[in-house]
């Protein structure tokens, strides 16, 4: 019995993607080509490896055995690439970075793929955490970098043995129902219903600054998470101030984002440990890549 490792990789892709069509997109192949590879694998091993169902494909018991073998092969090849990269003096190692939704979606997810191509021996692991938990994990060594907002309580106080590096400065924008007349200044927002902001959220100070001097009614609803703000505005419950990254590519139907003079900017920072042995070379490599990727973002709304 001869088993082609490349066909095992196709089987693993079908398992992870949940079906032939989805695996074809991942592998940049046609669905027909994926089905042919699976059929040839089944011919080679003499058993069925996929149970094809209307909602997708599920591994048979034999398929699970082969998929586990494919995962071991994938892991061994990854380790081999890292070892070869180290021999050639390239950047290697694992870097764990903590951040929140807007940064993960717009900055870190694309960066994972870019770094894997540029530095095969470097592995970037993303962790979504709240600020205080991220700070604890940074202090313990479980996390190497955290991305935080300078305007939050955590951003105001740098812990001993850490260093903050500027990553991005982006504008705050007002989100409102599309039927609302387009304002030209914050004065035009006076008679609109505002959403409140949690005092620990970065948007709190920006919102208080924008509301200063306005005779707006006290907020009824409030938010901490920017996606919650978008949902509340989409439901017609008020207007809110959020950073530009929070609306890029995800603005709900019925909601518009408006830039206004005087709203200021949100500042993102990266925090890392500083000791005799840190930051490590791989951490600095990721930090440089984060800053470079942030500089490429178009945050104009």
C-alpha positions as CSV (number, residue, x, y, z in Angstrom):
1,X,0.0,0.0,0.0
2,X,1.5,3.3,-1.1
3,X,0.1,6.5,0.5
4,X,0.9,9.9,-1.1
5,X,1.5,12.5,1.5
6,X,0.1,15.2,-0.9
7,X,-3.2,13.4,-1.0
8,X,-3.3,13.2,2.8
9,X,-2.9,16.9,2.8
10,X,-6.0,17.2,0.6
11,X,-7.9,15.0,2.9
12,X,-6.9,17.1,5.9
13,X,-8.0,20.2,4.1
14,X,-11.4,18.7,3.5
15,X,-11.7,17.7,7.1
16,X,-10.7,21.2,8.4
17,X,-12.9,23.1,5.9
18,X,-15.9,20.8,6.3
19,X,-16.4,19.9,2.7
20,X,-14.9,19.6,-0.8
21,X,-16.1,23.0,-2.0
22,X,-14.6,24.8,1.0
23,X,-11.4,22.8,0.8
24,X,-11.1,23.7,-2.9
25,X,-11.1,27.4,-2.0
26,X,-8.4,26.9,0.6
27,X,-6.2,24.8,-1.7
28,X,-6.8,27.0,-4.8
29,X,-8.0,23.9,-6.7
30,X,-11.2,23.1,-8.5
31,X,-13.7,20.9,-6.5
32,X,-13.3,18.3,-9.2
33,X,-9.5,18.2,-8.6
34,X,-10.1,17.8,-4.9
35,X,-12.6,15.0,-5.4
36,X,-10.2,13.2,-7.8
37,X,-7.4,13.4,-5.1
38,X,-9.7,11.9,-2.5
39,X,-10.9,9.1,-4.9
40,X,-7.2,8.2,-5.7
41,X,-6.4,8.1,-2.0
42,X,-9.4,5.7,-1.5
43,X,-8.2,3.6,-4.3
44,X,-4.7,3.4,-2.8
45,X,-5.8,2.4,0.7
46,X,-8.8,0.3,-0.4
47,X,-11.3,1.9,2.0
48,X,-13.7,4.9,2.0
49,X,-12.2,7.9,3.8
50,X,-15.1,10.4,3.5
51,X,-18.7,10.1,4.2
52,X,-20.3,12.6,1.8
53,X,-23.4,14.2,3.3
54,X,-25.7,17.0,2.0
55,X,-24.2,19.4,4.5
56,X,-20.6,18.5,3.9
57,X,-18.1,15.6,4.2
58,X,-17.3,13.8,7.4
59,X,-14.3,11.5,7.9
60,X,-14.9,7.8,8.2
61,X,-12.9,5.9,10.9
62,X,-10.2,5.1,8.3
63,X,-10.3,8.8,7.2
64,X,-9.6,9.9,10.8
65,X,-6.6,7.6,11.0
66,X,-5.2,9.1,7.8
67,X,-6.1,12.7,8.8
68,X,-4.2,12.3,12.1
69,X,-1.2,11.0,10.1
70,X,-1.5,14.0,7.8
71,X,-1.4,16.3,10.9
72,X,1.7,14.6,12.2
73,X,3.4,15.0,8.8
74,X,2.4,18.7,8.7
75,X,3.8,19.2,12.2
76,X,7.1,17.5,11.3
77,X,7.5,19.6,8.1
78,X,6.8,22.7,10.1
79,X,9.5,21.8,12.7
80,X,11.9,21.0,9.8
81,X,11.4,24.4,8.2
82,X,12.0,26.1,11.5
83,X,15.2,24.1,12.1
84,X,16.5,24.9,8.6
85,X,15.7,28.5,9.1
86,X,17.6,28.5,12.3
87,X,20.6,27.0,10.6
88,X,20.5,29.7,8.0
89,X,20.5,32.4,10.6
90,X,16.8,33.4,10.0
91,X,14.4,34.6,12.6
92,X,12.7,31.6,14.4
93,X,10.6,31.0,17.4
94,X,7.1,31.6,18.7
95,X,5.6,35.0,19.5
96,X,2.3,35.3,21.4
97,X,0.5,38.6,20.9
98,X,-2.7,39.7,22.7
99,X,-5.1,42.2,21.2
100,X,-8.8,43.0,20.8
101,X,-11.3,42.5,18.0
102,X,-10.7,45.5,15.8
103,X,-6.9,45.0,15.8
104,X,-7.2,41.3,15.4
105,X,-9.6,41.6,12.4
106,X,-7.9,44.4,10.5
107,X,-4.2,44.0,11.5
108,X,-3.2,40.7,13.0
109,X,-5.0,38.1,10.9
110,X,-3.5,39.4,7.6
111,X,-0.1,39.6,9.4
112,X,-0.1,35.9,10.3
113,X,-0.1,34.9,6.7
114,X,2.4,37.6,5.7
115,X,4.9,36.5,8.4
116,X,4.6,32.8,7.6
117,X,5.7,33.5,4.1
118,X,8.4,36.0,5.0
119,X,9.8,34.0,8.0
120,X,9.0,30.3,7.8
121,X,10.6,29.6,11.1
122,X,8.5,32.2,13.0
123,X,5.1,31.4,14.5
124,X,2.7,34.1,15.5
125,X,0.0,33.1,17.9
126,X,-3.0,35.5,18.5
127,X,-4.8,35.7,21.8
128,X,-8.0,37.8,22.4
129,X,-7.9,39.0,26.0
130,X,-9.2,42.0,28.0
131,X,-6.5,44.5,29.0
132,X,-5.9,43.5,32.6
133,X,-5.7,39.8,31.8
134,X,-3.3,40.6,28.9
135,X,-1.1,42.6,31.3
136,X,-1.0,39.7,33.7
137,X,-0.1,37.3,31.0
138,X,2.7,39.7,29.7
139,X,4.1,39.9,33.2
140,X,4.1,36.1,33.6
141,X,5.7,35.5,30.2
142,X,2.8,33.8,28.7
143,X,2.3,36.7,26.3
144,X,5.1,38.5,24.5
145,X,3.3,41.6,23.1
146,X,0.0,43.2,23.9
147,X,-1.8,45.8,21.8
148,X,-3.7,48.4,23.9
149,X,-5.4,51.7,23.6
150,X,-3.5,54.6,25.1
151,X,-6.8,56.2,26.3
152,X,-7.8,53.4,28.6
153,X,-6.7,53.1,32.3
154,X,-4.3,50.4,31.4
155,X,-2.8,52.5,28.6
156,X,-2.2,55.3,31.1
157,X,0.0,53.3,33.3
158,X,3.0,51.3,32.0
159,X,4.1,48.5,34.3
160,X,7.6,48.3,35.5
161,X,9.8,46.3,33.3
162,X,7.8,47.0,30.2
163,X,8.0,49.5,27.3
164,X,5.3,51.0,25.1
165,X,5.8,51.5,21.4
166,X,3.4,53.6,19.2
167,X,1.6,51.5,16.6
168,X,-1.2,53.5,15.0
169,X,-3.0,56.8,15.4
170,X,-6.5,56.7,13.8
171,X,-9.4,59.1,13.9
172,X,-12.5,58.8,16.0
173,X,-15.7,58.8,14.0
174,X,-19.4,59.3,14.7
175,X,-21.7,56.4,13.8
176,X,-25.4,57.2,13.2
177,X,-28.4,56.0,11.3
178,X,-28.2,56.7,7.6
179,X,-31.4,58.8,7.8
180,X,-29.7,61.3,10.1
181,X,-28.7,64.5,8.4
182,X,-24.9,64.6,7.8
183,X,-23.3,66.9,10.5
184,X,-20.5,69.3,9.7
185,X,-19.5,69.9,13.3
186,X,-20.1,68.4,16.7
187,X,-22.6,71.3,17.3
188,X,-24.9,69.5,14.9
189,X,-25.1,66.5,17.2
190,X,-26.7,68.5,20.1
191,X,-30.3,67.3,19.7
192,X,-29.5,63.7,18.8
193,X,-29.7,60.8,21.2
194,X,-26.2,59.7,22.4
195,X,-25.1,56.3,23.6
196,X,-23.2,56.3,26.9
197,X,-19.7,54.8,27.1
198,X,-18.2,52.7,29.9
199,X,-15.7,54.9,31.8
200,X,-12.9,52.3,31.3
201,X,-13.4,52.3,27.5
202,X,-11.1,54.3,25.3
203,X,-14.1,56.0,23.6
204,X,-15.2,57.5,26.9
205,X,-12.9,60.5,26.9
206,X,-13.5,61.1,23.2
207,X,-17.3,61.0,23.8
208,X,-17.1,63.3,26.8
209,X,-15.0,65.8,24.8
210,X,-17.5,65.8,21.9
211,X,-20.5,66.3,24.2
212,X,-18.9,69.1,26.2
213,X,-21.0,72.2,25.8
214,X,-23.9,70.4,24.1
215,X,-27.3,70.3,25.7
216,X,-27.8,66.7,24.9
217,X,-30.0,64.5,27.1
218,X,-28.2,62.0,29.4
219,X,-27.6,58.7,27.7
220,X,-29.9,55.7,28.3
221,X,-28.0,52.9,26.7
222,X,-24.2,52.4,26.9
223,X,-21.5,50.3,25.4
224,X,-17.9,49.1,26.1
225,X,-17.4,47.0,23.0
226,X,-17.4,48.7,19.6
227,X,-19.5,46.0,18.0
228,X,-22.1,46.6,20.6
229,X,-22.1,50.3,19.7
230,X,-22.7,49.4,16.0
231,X,-25.6,47.1,17.0
232,X,-27.2,49.8,19.2
233,X,-26.9,52.4,16.5
234,X,-28.2,50.0,13.9
235,X,-31.2,49.5,16.1
236,X,-31.9,53.2,16.1
237,X,-31.0,53.6,19.8
238,X,-28.6,56.5,19.5
239,X,-25.3,57.8,18.0
240,X,-21.8,56.8,19.2
241,X,-18.2,57.5,18.8
242,X,-15.9,54.7,17.7
243,X,-12.4,54.4,16.1
244,X,-12.1,54.1,12.4
245,X,-10.9,50.5,12.5
246,X,-14.2,49.5,14.2
247,X,-16.2,50.4,11.0
248,X,-13.8,49.5,8.2
249,X,-15.4,46.7,6.2
250,X,-18.1,45.9,8.8
251,X,-20.4,48.8,8.8
252,X,-24.0,47.4,9.2
253,X,-26.8,48.3,6.9
254,X,-28.6,51.4,8.0
255,X,-25.5,52.9,9.7
256,X,-23.0,55.5,8.4
257,X,-19.8,56.8,9.8
258,X,-18.9,60.4,9.7
259,X,-15.5,62.1,10.4
260,X,-15.8,65.5,12.1
261,X,-13.2,68.1,13.1
262,X,-12.2,68.1,16.8
263,X,-13.0,64.4,17.6
264,X,-9.3,63.6,18.0
265,X,-7.6,60.3,17.5
266,X,-7.3,56.9,19.1
267,X,-3.7,55.8,19.8
268,X,-2.7,52.1,19.7
269,X,0.4,51.0,21.4
270,X,2.3,47.7,21.7
271,X,3.7,46.8,25.1
272,X,6.5,44.3,25.6
273,X,8.8,43.2,28.4
274,X,12.3,44.8,28.9
275,X,14.9,42.7,30.7
276,X,18.4,41.7,30.0
277,X,17.3,39.0,27.6
278,X,14.1,40.6,26.3
279,X,12.7,41.6,23.9
280,X,13.9,38.6,21.9
281,X,14.8,39.0,18.3
282,X,11.6,37.3,17.1
283,X,9.5,39.6,19.3
284,X,11.2,42.7,17.7
285,X,10.6,41.2,14.3
286,X,6.9,40.8,14.9
287,X,6.7,44.3,16.5
288,X,8.3,45.9,13.4
289,X,5.9,44.0,11.2
290,X,2.9,45.2,13.2
291,X,4.0,48.8,13.0
292,X,4.7,48.5,9.2
293,X,1.3,46.8,8.6
294,X,-0.5,49.5,10.6
295,X,1.2,52.2,8.5
296,X,-0.3,50.6,5.4
297,X,-3.9,50.8,6.7
298,X,-6.2,53.4,5.2
299,X,-8.2,54.7,8.2
300,X,-10.0,57.5,6.3
301,X,-13.8,57.1,6.5
